[in-house]
């Protein structure tokens, strides 16, 4: 499936609009609330959610929107969806609160359990990644022309790893230790997956909890750039197949078939 250019542009425009709302809160000062699971929630999350939900509903009125900030939708309802939007209005809330700029707006279109379009926008960095199945993956900085991106082939003599800035686990430290010499780039949000997609890192091992809306948009970007986002079984991630929206551990990897599980 090739995405019509207009649709991608419309979704990018919605992501940019949500990004503008986030930046207004970023500059005005951040009020932090706590969700039931004690994860942080800000007014920026809610403002971006409203803009994206309204924008996508206007774009394709009959298509459901599953957002991190929407009410919990039971699996009995979700399992009937063949196609839907999967959204994280503000991925990297902890980075947003720390004011380091490494947070994103993630919008994915899921069809038959797979991401077929993805937009990842980092408003504080003025950096955009987007892709659609059969269309390629692109990176755009500011108002410069978009550049096609490609995941790199694995070269064992110089391994670059993307790692979480806020969630470094014991498991990850053991993994890095077993791997041996490497360069580690620490970053927040789904930008780590995009680092692999644009060929700046070989692997992003996520050995901790994420949710489906954290990965879907960037997975599409990575796959269209020639990389893969796979579980510990080596199979590509699929979406909306179970009650829980939590992801298992995964690797975001470039091209080539290096076995990353050997370092677990």
RODO-2510 file (C-alpha; in nm, 4 decimals, decimal comma):
residues 264
     n   res          X          Y          Z
     1     x     0,0000     0,0000     0,0000
     2     x     0,1352     0,3399    -0,0962
     3     x     0,0039     0,6280     0,1101
     4     x    -0,1329     0,9233    -0,0836
     5     x     0,1017     1,2201    -0,0425
     6     x    -0,1852     1,4396     0,0781
     7     x    -0,2703     1,2048     0,3676
     8     x     0,0880     1,2001     0,4958
     9     x     0,1047     1,5778     0,4688
    10     x    -0,2243     1,6148     0,6586
    11     x    -0,1068     1,3857     0,9399
    12     x     0,2263     1,5729     0,9584
    13     x     0,0301     1,8997     0,9852
    14     x    -0,1725     1,7552     1,2774
    15     x     0,1502     1,6397     1,4497
    16     x     0,3046     1,9861     1,4034
    17     x    -0,0086     2,1504     1,5453
    18     x     0,0071     1,9219     1,8510
    19     x     0,3777     2,0059     1,8801
    20     x     0,2980     2,3789     1,8866
    21     x     0,0522     2,3262     2,1726
    22     x     0,3137     2,1221     2,3624
    23     x     0,5725     2,3981     2,3158
    24     x     0,3357     2,6610     2,4577
    25     x     0,3188     2,4601     2,7813
    26     x     0,6939     2,3888     2,7645
    27     x     0,7708     2,7596     2,7567
    28     x     0,5022     2,8654     3,0058
    29     x     0,6010     2,6223     3,2816
    30     x     0,5099     2,2596     3,3453
    31     x     0,2472     2,1351     3,5896
    32     x     0,2816     1,7644     3,6604
    33     x    -0,0022     1,5367     3,7713
    34     x     0,0185     1,1616     3,8342
    35     x    -0,1783     0,8884     3,6590
    36     x    -0,3069     0,5789     3,8394
    37     x     0,0169     0,3936     3,7578
    38     x     0,2131     0,6920     3,9000
    39     x     0,3530     0,7887     3,5580
    40     x     0,3668     1,1640     3,4955
    41     x     0,0947     1,3527     3,3067
    42     x     0,1066     1,7193     3,2046
    43     x    -0,1389     1,9672     3,0544
    44     x     0,0706     1,9412     2,7371
    45     x    -0,0159     1,5682     2,7023
    46     x    -0,3865     1,6499     2,7239
    47     x    -0,3702     1,9525     2,4896
    48     x    -0,1838     1,7496     2,2239
    49     x    -0,4264     1,4573     2,2640
    50     x    -0,7299     1,6816     2,1966
    51     x    -0,5715     1,8357     1,8845
    52     x    -0,4681     1,4978     1,7399
    53     x    -0,7981     1,3244     1,8157
    54     x    -0,9979     1,6098     1,6583
    55     x    -0,7629     1,6327     1,3580
    56     x    -0,7610     1,2605     1,2794
    57     x    -1,1377     1,2282     1,3304
    58     x    -1,1920     1,5109     1,0819
    59     x    -0,9454     1,3537     0,8370
    60     x    -1,1052     1,0048     0,8364
    61     x    -1,4328     1,0255     1,0344
    62     x    -1,5012     0,6510     1,0711
    63     x    -1,1528     0,5454     1,1849
    64     x    -1,1057     0,4781     1,5601
    65     x    -0,8273     0,6603     1,7475
    66     x    -0,6453     0,4784     2,0283
    67     x    -0,4386     0,7297     2,2248
    68     x    -0,2405     0,7002     2,5458
    69     x    -0,4631     0,9719     2,6893
    70     x    -0,7978     0,8358     2,5671
    71     x    -1,0244     0,6370     2,7956
    72     x    -0,9304     0,2696     2,8188
    73     x    -1,1002     0,0931     2,5285
    74     x    -1,1786    -0,2732     2,6089
    75     x    -1,0179    -0,5425     2,3943
    76     x    -1,3655    -0,6765     2,3082
    77     x    -1,4154    -0,3487     2,1170
    78     x    -1,0589    -0,3108     1,9867
    79     x    -1,0299    -0,6639     1,8508
    80     x    -1,2930    -0,5771     1,5879
    81     x    -1,0758    -0,2999     1,4445
    82     x    -0,9044    -0,3830     1,1170
    83     x    -0,7648    -0,0322     1,0817
    84     x    -0,7152     0,2450     1,3384
    85     x    -0,4896     0,5317     1,4493
    86     x    -0,2465     0,4587     1,7351
    87     x    -0,1215     0,7755     1,9044
    88     x     0,1107     0,8933     2,1783
    89     x     0,0430     1,2682     2,2026
    90     x     0,3603     1,3256     2,4090
    91     x     0,6132     1,0425     2,4174
    92     x     0,8911     1,1142     2,6647
    93     x     0,6958     1,3042     2,9306
    94     x     0,9920     1,2583     3,1681
    95     x     1,2224     1,4279     2,9133
    96     x     0,9626     1,7029     2,8704
    97     x     0,9612     1,7619     3,2490
    98     x     1,3442     1,7628     3,2521
    99     x     1,3298     2,0143     2,9633
   100     x     1,5925     1,8392     2,7490
   101     x     1,3895     1,8545     2,4250
   102     x     1,3895     1,4763     2,3641
   103     x     1,0136     1,4190     2,3439
   104     x     0,7937     1,3418     2,0456
   105     x     0,4440     1,3342     1,9037
   106     x     0,3819     0,9818     1,7653
   107     x     0,1006     0,9078     1,5174
   108     x     0,0713     0,5673     1,3481
   109     x    -0,1866     0,4161     1,1169
   110     x    -0,2327     0,0446     1,1915
   111     x    -0,3780    -0,1917     0,9323
   112     x    -0,4077    -0,5706     0,9842
   113     x    -0,2047    -0,5341     1,3083
   114     x     0,0907    -0,3647     1,1336
   115     x     0,1977     0,0030     1,1196
   116     x     0,1529     0,1209     0,7596
   117     x     0,2192     0,4886     0,8268
   118     x     0,4181     0,6649     1,0987
   119     x     0,4900     1,0259     1,1930
   120     x     0,7351     1,1083     1,4741
   121     x     0,7748     1,4794     1,5462
   122     x     1,0106     1,6298     1,8054
   123     x     0,8833     1,9900     1,8367
   124     x     1,1607     2,1234     2,0641
   125     x     1,4243     1,9950     1,8179
   126     x     1,2192     2,0943     1,5098
   127     x     1,2852     1,7425     1,3812
   128     x     1,0420     1,5228     1,1897
   129     x     1,0576     1,1584     1,0825
   130     x     0,7861     1,0024     0,8691
   131     x     0,7194     0,6970     0,6551
   132     x     0,4486     0,4933     0,4885
   133     x     0,4575     0,1364     0,3618
   134     x     0,6006     0,1280     0,0117
   135     x     0,6767     0,5004     0,0278
   136     x     1,0144     0,5137     0,2070
   137     x     1,1311     0,6846     0,5250
   138     x     1,2286     1,0508     0,5592
   139     x     1,3855     1,2936     0,8034
   140     x     1,3159     1,6653     0,7912
   141     x     1,4929     1,9283     0,9991
   142     x     1,3103     2,2601     1,0294
   143     x     1,1903     2,3790     0,6890
   144     x     1,4703     2,2146     0,4936
   145     x     1,3680     1,9649     0,2245
   146     x     1,2989     1,6120     0,3615
   147     x     1,5875     1,3663     0,3177
   148     x     1,5395     0,9916     0,2626
   149     x     1,6972     0,7854     0,5419
   150     x     1,8412     0,4355     0,5494
   151     x     1,9309     0,2028     0,8368
   152     x     2,2924     0,0930     0,8218
   153     x     2,4496    -0,2512     0,7756
   154     x     2,5990    -0,3923     1,0946
   155     x     2,9797    -0,3559     1,1226
   156     x     3,1132    -0,5508     1,4218
   157     x     3,4258    -0,3358     1,4665
   158     x     3,2313    -0,0256     1,5712
   159     x     2,8958    -0,0862     1,7396
   160     x     2,6755     0,2101     1,8252
   161     x     2,3913     0,1510     2,0702
   162     x     2,0931     0,3793     2,1332
   163     x     1,9929     0,3692     2,4997
   164     x     1,7234     0,5196     2,7163
   165     x     1,8098     0,8387     2,9005
   166     x     1,5562     0,7757     3,1801
   167     x     1,5172     0,3973     3,1915
   168     x     1,8640     0,2302     3,2056
   169     x     1,8018    -0,1111     3,3654
   170     x     2,0406    -0,3644     3,5197
   171     x     1,9499    -0,5904     3,2286
   172     x     2,0645    -0,3290     2,9762
   173     x     2,3940    -0,2732     3,1610
   174     x     2,4595    -0,6500     3,1548
   175     x     2,3728    -0,6606     2,7825
   176     x     2,6201    -0,3786     2,7068
   177     x     2,8882    -0,5426     2,9192
   178     x     2,8565    -0,8734     2,7307
   179     x     2,8628    -0,6957     2,3957
   180     x     3,2052    -0,5456     2,4630
   181     x     3,3369    -0,2183     2,3143
   182     x     3,0613     0,0115     2,1874
   183     x     2,9509     0,3724     2,1647
   184     x     2,6340     0,4533     2,3618
   185     x     2,4023     0,7375     2,2586
   186     x     2,1514     0,8133     2,5354
   187     x     1,8249     0,9680     2,4251
   188     x     1,4602     0,9965     2,5260
   189     x     1,1343     0,8881     2,3593
   190     x     1,0914     0,7139     2,0222
   191     x     1,3869     0,9148     1,8883
   192     x     1,6025     0,6111     1,9815
   193     x     1,4246     0,3986     1,7200
   194     x     1,4685     0,6836     1,4706
   195     x     1,8453     0,6913     1,5452
   196     x     1,8599     0,3329     1,4170
   197     x     1,6380     0,4207     1,1194
   198     x     1,8647     0,7054     1,0080
   199     x     2,1785     0,4910     1,0371
   200     x     2,3298     0,6634     1,3421
   201     x     2,2968     0,3540     1,5647
   202     x     2,3069    -0,0222     1,5050
   203     x     2,0673    -0,1286     1,7771
   204     x     1,8300    -0,0006     2,0418
   205     x     1,7724    -0,2777     2,2973
   206     x     1,4597    -0,2100     2,5021
   207     x     1,4715    -0,4430     2,8005
   208     x     1,1945    -0,2720     2,9929
   209     x     0,8288    -0,1759     2,9638
   210     x     0,6830     0,0254     2,6771
   211     x     0,3310     0,0486     2,5377
   212     x     0,2072    -0,0054     2,1839
   213     x     0,1699     0,3696     2,1180
   214     x     0,5391     0,4194     2,2106
   215     x     0,6698     0,2101     1,9217
   216     x     0,4232     0,1916     1,6298
   217     x     0,4998     0,5183     1,4448
   218     x     0,8773     0,4788     1,4764
   219     x     0,8525     0,1100     1,3786
   220     x     0,7043     0,2131     1,0436
   221     x     0,9887     0,4644     0,9948
   222     x     1,2480     0,1991     1,0851
   223     x     1,1014    -0,0708     0,8595
   224     x     1,0759     0,1637     0,5618
   225     x     1,4407     0,2602     0,6244
   226     x     1,5390    -0,1073     0,5950
   227     x     1,5603    -0,1943     0,9663
   228     x     1,3414    -0,4067     1,1936
   229     x     1,1691    -0,3814     1,5294
   230     x     1,1485    -0,7325     1,6682
   231     x     1,0642    -0,9143     1,9892
   232     x     1,3046    -1,1576     2,1570
   233     x     1,1690    -1,4257     1,9200
   234     x     1,2992    -1,2274     1,6198
   235     x     0,9457    -1,1610     1,4911
   236     x     0,8314    -0,8090     1,3908
   237     x     0,5976    -0,6380     1,6364
   238     x     0,2247    -0,6630     1,5682
   239     x    -0,0428    -0,4548     1,7349
   240     x    -0,3820    -0,4944     1,8998
   241     x    -0,3616    -0,8716     1,9420
   242     x    -0,4177    -0,8886     2,3189
   243     x    -0,5928    -0,7332     2,6172
   244     x    -0,2774    -0,5633     2,7456
   245     x    -0,1286    -0,2744     2,5472
   246     x     0,2159    -0,3330     2,6995
   247     x     0,4972    -0,4425     2,4667
   248     x     0,7376    -0,7264     2,5378
   249     x     1,1130    -0,6516     2,5347
   250     x     1,2430    -0,5714     2,1870
   251     x     1,5348    -0,4789     1,9650
   252     x     1,5219    -0,1999     1,7066
   253     x     1,7954    -0,3021     1,4626
   254     x     1,9474    -0,1848     1,1356
   255     x     1,9856    -0,3969     0,8251
   256     x     2,1680    -0,7310     0,8363
   257     x     2,0930    -1,0330     1,0527
   258     x     2,3267    -1,0015     1,3536
   259     x     2,1968    -1,2040     1,6519
   260     x     2,1563    -0,9490     1,9323
   261     x     1,9961    -1,2016     2,1703
   262     x     2,3429    -1,3585     2,2287
   263     x     2,4264    -1,0701     2,4670
   264     x     2,1205    -1,1166     2,6892
***
